[in-house]
Amino acid sequence: MNFRHQPIILLLIGVLAFGCNRDNEVPEILLSEPAFDGFHVQFGDLLFVEFEVSDAQGDGGIWRVELRAGDGVSVKTAQAGIWEGNSTGTLVTAFNLNASSWPTGPMVLALVADDAAGNRAAVFKDFQYTSEMDVPEVFGILTNEGNDISTLLRINGDGELISEWTDLPAAHAMAYSNGVLALADQSAATIHLINWTTGESLGNWNDQTTAGSEPLIRSIYPLGIQAGFVFAHAGGIVVINSDGALLFERFTEAPWSPVDVRFDGTLCIVWEENAATSNHRLRSWDFQTGAVGPTVALAHAPEGWGVVSSQDSGTEGNVFFVSESGGLTLCKTSTGVLNDLCPLLGQGNLNQSPKTATDFLNQEAIFIREEGLCKQSIAPVSSGSIWPASGIITQVKSSAENEIFFIQEVQNSLEFWQWTAEAMLPSPVLSGLPLNTQDVLIVND
């Protein structure tokens, strides 16, 4: 018997044995959200994807979640991650749909997973996307009719009346989130929740122990970081979801009372006033962890404020204040450091209300002076522009889409104006609103 080729045969057997044990099983993907094809999303939405990837081996791999064009191939945006072990566990990732260049039409959600051996698995869901230009606009106009009742008019972008809801509780402000309208009661410490489509009452939040000067609900905003609302009342600040369930609450300490509340990411910041001494201060808490920031005593009584956490003035600060005596001031809420930057643009008195100042693009301060609307850069030197108003501006606020809206009284009626990030000047949106209009909002759903 010839044994000359025996080592080669043994080597070949070893190679075949190794090849038989090679990992050739693709990962398993469980996509739990979205659960079906044909779902609909639109510009401005947060698209949440929930999934789990597992593999027969324990050496892990890579996953990617991609939004693709209708051809299912052209990737518009993607997020990727790496896992160790045989399962990712349940993961949630979100896409902020704010690309103004995407057209209305079919799109594809693709979840792709590769294991360490190079095996690939993928699942796909088809969905319909509505672009920024095609998102329908509905305007809500809140009026106070006296006798403790309000009316809400809903009109479309062409000015056509969609619905008129009468005999609502008297309210002075409102906010919208996830199909729910929240009305801030005119006199009680109450938030009324209304179905945005039907006008049906969905319940309310109420604190019967809150007392003080009216309105007891000082301000209300959509929560932003998730569906729900944040509001300041005379006794503290509250965060509820769109069903009215309490998510977060902090109380003030007498004689302090909230003036306004804002969010900077997950940081909840409240501006408080001691009416007896006219002193003002800031307090802050992390919405997710509950961590408490320092109490910041303000040297000047503010006439307005805003959040500018991405400002690049060279001076640290995530909140600005405007005041007649202090000009433009930056505050870093994590340390309590205050920095006076520069005098304010324009001439005349500032309107002393938190409703008459806000932030623009997280980089600029917007505030009302006697002669117009001022847009001032967060900078050590006064710079910006002034838009000369043709009437009296009574309210200004910003939106999550980097737009400014304000209400102006002209010739015994009110006008609703919009100022976008791309425009050099504001433009009118609605005119001829009644003088008893309390608030106006735009819903893009």
MARVEXNU-142802 format. One record per residue (C-alpha): residue number from 0; x, y, z. Coordinates in nm, 3 decimals, always signed. Layout:
BEGIN
   num        c1        c2        c3
   NUM         X         Y         Z
...
END
This chain:
BEGIN
   num        c1        c2        c3
     0    +0.000    +0.000    +0.000
     1    +0.132    +0.342    -0.094
     2    +0.121    +0.595    +0.187
     3    +0.290    +0.879    -0.003
     4    -0.035    +1.081    -0.034
     5    -0.173    +1.012    +0.315
     6    -0.088    +1.359    +0.465
     7    -0.265    +1.529    +0.175
     8    -0.575    +1.315    +0.228
     9    -0.580    +1.391    +0.601
    10    -0.540    +1.763    +0.532
    11    -0.828    +1.750    +0.286
    12    -1.048    +1.572    +0.539
    13    -0.961    +1.843    +0.794
    14    -1.055    +2.119    +0.550
    15    -1.387    +1.951    +0.470
    16    -1.463    +1.907    +0.839
    17    -1.387    +2.273    +0.905
    18    -1.605    +2.380    +0.612
    19    -1.897    +2.179    +0.739
    20    -1.885    +2.362    +1.075
    21    -1.872    +2.710    +0.919
    22    -2.153    +2.947    +1.026
    23    -2.383    +2.976    +0.727
    24    -2.706    +3.067    +0.906
    25    -2.834    +3.418    +0.847
    26    -2.938    +3.628    +1.148
    27    -3.302    +3.630    +1.249
    28    -3.478    +3.967    +1.249
    29    -3.794    +4.051    +1.441
    30    -3.932    +4.389    +1.334
    31    -4.210    +4.479    +1.576
    32    -4.263    +4.846    +1.483
    33    -4.383    +4.929    +1.225
    34    -4.572    +4.602    +1.204
    35    -4.730    +4.638    +0.859
    36    -4.679    +4.769    +0.507
    37    -4.852    +5.081    +0.385
    38    -4.819    +5.294    +0.697
    39    -4.804    +5.669    +0.649
    40    -4.552    +5.924    +0.774
    41    -4.497    +6.287    +0.686
    42    -4.248    +6.568    +0.709
    43    -4.185    +6.670    +1.070
    44    -4.273    +6.330    +1.218
    45    -4.052    +6.110    +1.432
    46    -4.050    +5.760    +1.280
    47    -3.979    +5.502    +1.550
    48    -3.842    +5.160    +1.452
    49    -3.842    +4.876    +1.707
    50    -3.660    +4.549    +1.636
    51    -3.447    +4.264    +1.762
    52    -3.172    +4.074    +1.580
    53    -3.049    +3.731    +1.690
    54    -2.792    +3.488    +1.552
    55    -2.717    +3.116    +1.594
    56    -2.359    +3.198    +1.693
    57    -2.254    +3.415    +1.983
    58    -2.005    +3.646    +1.811
    59    -2.242    +3.926    +1.721
    60    -2.265    +4.142    +1.411
    61    -2.384    +4.467    +1.259
    62    -2.733    +4.607    +1.194
    63    -2.849    +4.898    +0.982
    64    -3.188    +5.067    +0.955
    65    -3.233    +5.259    +0.630
    66    -3.498    +5.481    +0.476
    67    -3.490    +5.430    +0.101
    68    -3.660    +5.585    -0.199
    69    -3.951    +5.410    -0.365
    70    -3.712    +5.199    -0.572
    71    -3.609    +5.025    -0.251
    72    -3.241    +5.079    -0.334
    73    -3.147    +5.448    -0.309
    74    -3.067    +5.514    +0.058
    75    -3.190    +5.849    +0.189
    76    -3.073    +5.816    +0.548
    77    -2.944    +5.532    +0.764
    78    -2.849    +5.446    +1.119
    79    -2.614    +5.162    +1.216
    80    -2.499    +4.979    +1.526
    81    -2.295    +4.683    +1.649
    82    -2.399    +4.415    +1.896
    83    -2.204    +4.152    +2.090
    84    -2.342    +3.809    +2.171
    85    -2.621    +3.620    +2.000
    86    -2.894    +3.889    +2.034
    87    -2.925    +4.265    +2.023
    88    -3.218    +4.257    +2.262
    89    -3.505    +4.492    +2.178
    90    -3.376    +4.815    +2.022
    91    -3.559    +5.134    +1.931
    92    -3.422    +5.389    +1.687
    93    -3.593    +5.704    +1.558
    94    -3.568    +5.903    +1.236
    95    -3.645    +6.275    +1.250
    96    -3.821    +6.333    +0.917
    97    -3.712    +6.691    +0.851
    98    -3.562    +6.665    +0.502
    99    -3.741    +6.935    +0.302
   100    -3.606    +6.795    -0.028
   101    -3.785    +6.459    -0.006
   102    -4.086    +6.441    -0.242
   103    -4.423    +6.291    -0.161
   104    -4.439    +5.927    -0.264
   105    -4.366    +5.566    -0.171
   106    -4.061    +5.486    +0.039
   107    -3.907    +5.173    +0.190
   108    -3.790    +5.097    +0.542
   109    -3.504    +4.844    +0.529
   110    -3.357    +4.663    +0.830
   111    -3.035    +4.483    +0.738
   112    -2.828    +4.259    +0.969
   113    -2.487    +4.096    +0.906
   114    -2.331    +3.846    +1.145
   115    -1.958    +3.798    +1.204
   116    -1.939    +3.526    +0.937
   117    -2.078    +3.756    +0.669
   118    -2.429    +3.614    +0.652
   119    -2.693    +3.876    +0.578
   120    -3.064    +3.901    +0.653
   121    -3.303    +4.184    +0.571
   122    -3.666    +4.281    +0.619
   123    -3.850    +4.554    +0.432
   124    -4.165    +4.759    +0.492
   125    -4.325    +4.983    +0.230
   126    -4.469    +5.314    +0.347
   127    -4.611    +5.636    +0.210
   128    -4.432    +5.965    +0.274
   129    -4.585    +6.313    +0.255
   130    -4.341    +6.595    +0.184
   131    -4.321    +6.932    +0.354
   132    -4.501    +7.099    +0.065
   133    -4.792    +6.854    +0.072
   134    -4.859    +6.839    +0.446
   135    -5.206    +6.986    +0.498
   136    -5.225    +7.287    +0.727
   137    -5.513    +7.342    +0.965
   138    -5.534    +7.662    +1.168
   139    -5.687    +7.668    +1.513
   140    -5.820    +8.006    +1.629
   141    -5.916    +8.034    +1.996
   142    -6.151    +8.316    +2.100
   143    -6.287    +8.413    +2.441
   144    -6.660    +8.482    +2.420
   145    -6.707    +8.590    +2.782
   146    -6.942    +8.415    +3.024
   147    -6.668    +8.157    +3.090
   148    -6.679    +8.007    +2.740
   149    -6.447    +7.992    +2.440
   150    -6.489    +7.909    +2.074
   151    -6.239    +7.732    +1.851
   152    -6.247    +7.779    +1.474
   153    -6.065    +7.528    +1.255
   154    -5.993    +7.651    +0.901
   155    -5.778    +7.512    +0.620
   156    -5.501    +7.684    +0.429
   157    -5.753    +7.832    +0.186
   158    -5.945    +7.999    +0.468
   159    -6.239    +7.760    +0.449
   160    -6.413    +7.675    +0.775
   161    -6.367    +7.308    +0.872
   162    -6.544    +7.317    +1.207
   163    -6.657    +7.556    +1.479
   164    -6.657    +7.431    +1.837
   165    -6.858    +7.647    +2.073
   166    -6.917    +7.636    +2.448
   167    -6.563    +7.528    +2.526
   168    -6.422    +7.622    +2.868
   169    -6.285    +7.977    +2.874
   170    -5.915    +7.954    +2.786
   171    -5.632    +8.197    +2.716
   172    -5.371    +7.969    +2.550
   173    -5.347    +7.633    +2.377
   174    -5.104    +7.372    +2.246
   175    -5.128    +7.069    +2.018
   176    -4.970    +6.722    +2.039
   177    -5.050    +6.383    +1.888
   178    -5.410    +6.456    +1.788
   179    -5.494    +6.633    +2.114
   180    -5.558    +7.001    +2.178
   181    -5.476    +7.128    +2.529
   182    -5.655    +7.444    +2.649
   183    -5.520    +7.647    +2.939
   184    -5.813    +7.753    +3.156
   185    -5.866    +8.128    +3.193
   186    -5.914    +8.125    +3.571
   187    -5.871    +7.774    +3.718
   188    -5.551    +7.566    +3.746
   189    -5.687    +7.333    +3.479
   190    -5.578    +7.197    +3.141
   191    -5.867    +7.079    +2.921
   192    -5.785    +6.807    +2.666
   193    -5.986    +6.807    +2.342
   194    -5.985    +6.564    +2.049
   195    -5.845    +6.769    +1.759
   196    -6.059    +6.591    +1.499
   197    -6.396    +6.573    +1.673
   198    -6.388    +6.838    +1.946
   199    -6.481    +6.574    +2.203
   200    -6.362    +6.630    +2.560
   201    -6.090    +6.384    +2.661
   202    -6.066    +6.487    +3.026
   203    -5.847    +6.735    +3.206
   204    -5.562    +6.794    +3.446
   205    -5.651    +6.996    +3.754
   206    -5.489    +7.113    +4.077
   207    -5.750    +7.252    +4.317
   208    -5.485    +7.360    +4.568
   209    -5.321    +7.611    +4.334
   210    -5.397    +7.974    +4.415
   211    -5.261    +8.316    +4.330
   212    -5.303    +8.577    +4.063
   213    -5.477    +8.476    +3.740
   214    -5.419    +8.320    +3.501
   215    -5.325    +8.026    +3.722
   216    -5.199    +7.844    +3.411
   217    -4.908    +8.069    +3.313
   218    -4.798    +7.902    +2.988
   219    -4.836    +7.578    +2.792
   220    -4.633    +7.414    +2.514
   221    -4.615    +7.081    +2.328
   222    -4.358    +6.866    +2.505
   223    -4.156    +6.800    +2.191
   224    -3.930    +6.520    +2.311
   225    -4.237    +6.294    +2.309
   226    -4.614    +6.332    +2.276
   227    -4.753    +6.544    +2.555
   228    -4.754    +6.890    +2.708
   229    -4.547    +7.095    +2.952
   230    -4.702    +7.386    +3.138
   231    -4.637    +7.622    +3.423
   232    -4.906    +7.695    +3.679
   233    -4.902    +7.919    +3.986
   234    -4.781    +7.633    +4.204
   235    -4.520    +7.464    +3.985
   236    -4.456    +7.295    +3.653
   237    -4.617    +6.980    +3.513
   238    -4.556    +6.744    +3.220
   239    -4.841    +6.521    +3.103
   240    -4.877    +6.289    +2.807
   241    -5.144    +6.340    +2.542
   242    -5.381    +6.118    +2.744
   243    -5.351    +6.344    +3.048
   244    -5.136    +6.106    +3.255
   245    -4.879    +6.276    +3.480
   246    -4.519    +6.226    +3.364
   247    -4.324    +6.484    +3.566
   248    -4.405    +6.742    +3.831
   249    -4.211    +6.991    +4.041
   250    -4.349    +7.243    +4.289
   251    -4.234    +7.593    +4.374
   252    -4.161    +7.720    +4.723
   253    -4.365    +8.014    +4.848
   254    -4.335    +8.305    +4.789
   255    -4.192    +8.203    +4.449
   256    -4.425    +8.139    +4.156
   257    -4.352    +8.026    +3.796
   258    -4.352    +8.279    +3.514
   259    -4.273    +8.040    +3.229
   260    -4.121    +7.700    +3.151
   261    -3.904    +7.578    +2.863
   262    -3.725    +7.257    +2.762
   263    -3.363    +7.233    +2.648
   264    -3.338    +6.874    +2.526
   265    -3.443    +6.675    +2.832
   266    -3.369    +6.963    +3.069
   267    -3.681    +7.130    +3.212
   268    -3.613    +7.495    +3.307
   269    -3.855    +7.714    +3.502
   270    -3.837    +8.092    +3.542
   271    -3.979    +8.200    +3.879
   272    -4.066    +8.533    +4.038
   273    -4.102    +8.650    +4.397
   274    -4.381    +8.904    +4.356
   275    -4.316    +9.058    +4.700
   276    -3.953    +9.145    +4.624
   277    -3.962    +9.150    +4.239
   278    -3.668    +8.907    +4.241
   279    -3.635    +8.644    +3.967
   280    -3.457    +8.310    +3.947
   281    -3.414    +7.990    +3.743
   282    -3.445    +7.629    +3.850
   283    -3.392    +7.319    +3.637
   284    -3.437    +6.940    +3.643
   285    -3.353    +6.663    +3.400
   286    -3.682    +6.518    +3.277
   287    -3.539    +6.167    +3.243
   288    -3.308    +6.135    +3.545
   289    -3.460    +6.389    +3.784
   290    -3.115    +6.543    +3.843
   291    -3.144    +6.894    +3.993
   292    -2.955    +7.193    +3.856
   293    -2.842    +7.493    +4.060
   294    -3.084    +7.769    +4.156
   295    -2.976    +8.078    +3.960
   296    -3.059    +8.425    +4.097
   297    -3.108    +8.672    +3.810
   298    -2.952    +9.014    +3.848
   299    -3.209    +9.183    +3.624
   300    -3.585    +9.136    +3.599
   301    -3.629    +8.977    +3.254
   302    -3.886    +9.086    +2.998
   303    -3.842    +8.768    +2.797
   304    -3.622    +8.465    +2.741
   305    -3.545    +8.170    +2.514
   306    -3.333    +7.856    +2.473
   307    -3.018    +7.886    +2.257
   308    -2.814    +7.581    +2.350
   309    -2.637    +7.564    +2.012
   310    -2.538    +7.932    +2.001
   311    -2.176    +7.997    +1.900
   312    -2.107    +8.342    +2.046
   313    -1.792    +8.221    +2.220
   314    -1.960    +8.272    +2.559
   315    -2.105    +7.971    +2.737
   316    -2.480    +7.966    +2.789
   317    -2.794    +7.778    +2.688
   318    -3.062    +8.033    +2.789
   319    -3.086    +8.404    +2.707
   320    -3.274    +8.685    +2.881
   321    -3.364    +9.032    +2.758
   322    -3.424    +9.326    +2.990
   323    -3.422    +9.706    +2.977
   324    -3.147    +9.733    +3.237
   325    -2.935    +9.429    +3.154
   326    -2.965    +9.405    +2.777
   327    -2.892    +9.058    +2.639
   328    -2.775    +8.810    +2.904
   329    -2.666    +8.448    +2.868
   330    -2.707    +8.187    +3.141
   331    -2.547    +7.843    +3.165
   332    -2.805    +7.656    +3.369
   333    -2.572    +7.367    +3.459
   334    -2.336    +7.600    +3.648
   335    -2.549    +7.907    +3.716
   336    -2.299    +8.136    +3.541
   337    -2.448    +8.459    +3.399
   338    -2.285    +8.671    +3.127
   339    -2.413    +9.011    +3.010
   340    -2.338    +9.023    +2.638
   341    -2.453    +9.352    +2.488
   342    -2.727    +9.618    +2.475
   343    -3.048    +9.543    +2.287
   344    -3.135    +9.654    +1.937
   345    -3.404    +9.915    +1.885
   346    -3.555   +10.187    +2.097
   347    -3.845   +10.208    +2.338
   348    -3.984    +9.991    +2.612
   349    -3.992    +9.615    +2.607
   350    -4.328    +9.451    +2.657
   351    -4.301    +9.285    +2.999
   352    -4.430    +8.941    +2.921
   353    -4.270    +8.603    +2.847
   354    -4.501    +8.586    +2.545
   355    -4.313    +8.871    +2.376
   356    -3.972    +8.704    +2.338
   357    -3.852    +8.369    +2.209
   358    -3.558    +8.200    +2.038
   359    -3.498    +8.163    +1.666
   360    -3.292    +7.879    +1.511
   361    -3.137    +7.821    +1.857
   362    -2.903    +8.106    +1.765
   363    -3.097    +8.433    +1.785
   364    -3.320    +8.623    +2.025
   365    -3.657    +8.749    +1.904
   366    -3.829    +9.019    +2.110
   367    -4.080    +9.299    +2.076
   368    -3.995    +9.665    +2.128
   369    -4.226    +9.957    +2.074
   370    -4.138   +10.011    +1.710
   371    -4.120    +9.654    +1.590
   372    -3.991    +9.301    +1.606
   373    -3.619    +9.266    +1.679
   374    -3.409    +8.968    +1.569
   375    -3.079    +8.990    +1.756
   376    -2.781    +8.760    +1.724
   377    -2.647    +8.598    +2.040
   378    -2.313    +8.781    +2.029
   379    -2.090    +9.013    +2.236
   380    -2.178    +9.302    +2.000
   381    -2.533    +9.410    +1.913
   382    -2.618    +9.280    +1.567
   383    -2.929    +9.172    +1.384
   384    -3.231    +9.337    +1.227
   385    -3.554    +9.516    +1.316
   386    -3.881    +9.463    +1.133
   387    -4.100    +9.775    +1.168
   388    -4.446    +9.655    +1.266
   389    -4.750    +9.823    +1.117
   390    -4.951    +9.755    +1.432
   391    -4.911    +9.637    +1.790
   392    -4.750    +9.294    +1.828
   393    -4.910    +9.116    +2.121
   394    -4.757    +8.767    +2.114
   395    -4.459    +8.591    +1.960
   396    -4.364    +8.222    +1.976
   397    -4.142    +7.971    +1.799
   398    -4.213    +7.624    +1.664
   399    -4.017    +7.300    +1.651
   400    -3.977    +7.357    +1.275
   401    -3.766    +7.673    +1.332
   402    -4.046    +7.915    +1.251
   403    -4.161    +8.225    +1.435
   404    -4.530    +8.314    +1.465
   405    -4.671    +8.636    +1.603
   406    -5.003    +8.815    +1.641
   407    -5.038    +9.181    +1.544
   408    -5.328    +9.418    +1.607
   409    -5.403    +9.638    +1.305
   410    -5.714    +9.858    +1.257
   411    -5.943    +9.686    +1.509
   412    -5.857    +9.332    +1.401
   413    -5.572    +9.086    +1.444
   414    -5.327    +8.940    +1.196
   415    -5.129    +8.616    +1.228
   416    -4.776    +8.629    +1.081
   417    -4.504    +8.375    +1.009
   418    -4.126    +8.417    +0.986
   419    -3.938    +8.116    +0.847
   420    -3.568    +8.046    +0.869
   421    -3.526    +8.093    +0.493
   422    -3.710    +8.427    +0.467
   423    -3.551    +8.768    +0.521
   424    -3.881    +8.913    +0.641
   425    -4.202    +8.780    +0.801
   426    -4.514    +8.729    +0.593
   427    -4.887    +8.745    +0.681
   428    -5.076    +8.416    +0.710
   429    -5.421    +8.513    +0.840
   430    -5.591    +8.850    +0.863
   431    -5.921    +8.986    +0.993
   432    -5.912    +8.783    +1.315
   433    -6.145    +8.913    +1.589
   434    -6.000    +9.115    +1.874
   435    -6.112    +8.854    +2.127
   436    -5.868    +8.602    +1.971
   437    -5.658    +8.453    +2.249
   438    -5.425    +8.224    +2.056
   439    -5.360    +8.079    +1.709
   440    -5.179    +7.760    +1.614
   441    -5.100    +7.559    +1.301
   442    -5.140    +7.180    +1.294
   443    -4.969    +6.986    +1.014
   444    -5.127    +6.641    +1.037
END
